Amino acid sequence: MMPANKGKIFSQYEIITIMFYFTMVLLHPIILVITYLFDIASVVDVLKFSFWLMIGILSLTLVGGVLLLTQKDRLKRRVKPAYRNEYITLLFLSAFGLLGFAVLYDYLGGNRQYIANVLTAILALMVYVLIVLGRKYFKFDYMRQK
């Protein structure tokens, strides 16, 4: 008999889908970090750049979603017991995404005095989402002791 508390093992399709959409959500802030590093805001209008960037990300999301659906059968048959490397990739993406939200807040003209408050709220939400995803899908529970 199988133990009742044994977790479900997810296919590579579910993991790649989670990683893809997580990346697409954070792609705008991550690209804004790069624009902030190279001071592109002095050359182009940030709002127009952000608008065209969002259109590009939306089209990339649609194309990637269709490609994921075409590979669904093949990826459903691939299974790994744990997806630790993929989870660490999500951690790096969320770190750069958090930094990107700070840049986005600055570009949109937010008061720099309150940037720590905004980032704390976004960080709390990201940590919660990462903990839930890590426990359920990636079999990575760093809060539990062995």
Helices and strands as residue ranges (DSSP letters): H 12-37, G 40-42, H 46-70, H 72-76, H 84-107, G 112-114, H 115-136
